[in-house]
């Protein structure tokens, strides 16, 4: 379960998760819910751009594919990264 938090969400500090508080003016998702803190679960955060991978049905296909096979993720990422570093990209 994920909660959208901002810098003013000081309740995270009370649960020892102060590192999850975003910088002033920023917001992000955390794997904590006010009143339902699980001390066993490690603190995690995700940006909205990360959450889109799970929410968007077109992106979710890739999320599930790579979650099922770390070897496939490494293979595809390696090929894409090699291509990017050898050929560059058109961004300036």
N, C-alpha and C positions, 0 to 999 in steps of 0.2 A: 504494500500500500504506500502510495507516494503523496506528499503534501507540498503545495506550492508555497514557498516562504520568501520573505524579504529580510533585509538587514535588521529590521525592528523586531523580528521574532526571537526575543531573548529567552523564550521558554526552552530553546535548544540548549542554552548554557546550563540550565538546571539539570539536564540529563547527561551532561558531559559530552555534548555534541556541538560545542561552540564553533568548531572548525567548519561546520556545515552552513553557518550563517554567511550569506553572500556579502560582498562589498556594498557600501551605501549606494542606493539607487539601483541595485541589481536584484533580480529574483531568480530562483531556481527551485527544482524539485529535490526533496530529501526523502529518504526511506524511513521517516519518523512521523508519527501522528500525535498531536497533543493529547495527553492522557492515556496513550497506548504505547508507551515506550518499552521496547524489549531490549534489555541489557545484553542479551546474547548476540543480537544481530549487529554486525559491523556497520559503522556509519558510512553512508554512501550519498552522493548527490548526482543529479543529472540536470543538464540544461534543457530548455524547451526543445532545442534542436535535437537532443538525444531522444527525448520522449516521442518526438514525431515518428521515429523509426518503429515504435510500438503501436502508435495510434493510427497511422496511415496504412490502409490495407495493401497498397502497392509496395511500400517499403517493408512492411512486416514480413513479406515473403522472404526477403533477403535476410532479415534479422533472424528468422527461424531457421533458415538454411545454414547460416554460419553458426548459430547457437548449437545446432546438431552436429557440426563437424568443424572442429578447430583446425584440422588439417586442410580442409577446403578454404577456410578463411585465410590461412597462411599462404596457401598456394596462389589464390586470387589476388591477395594484397601484394604479395611479392612480385607477381607479374605486372600489376598496375604500377607499383612503385618503381620498378625497373624501367618501365616504359616512360614514366614521367621524368625520371632522372636522366635517362639517356636522350630523350627527344625534347624534353622541356615542355613548357605549356605556353599558350599564347597570351598569358596575363602579363601586364606591364605595370 
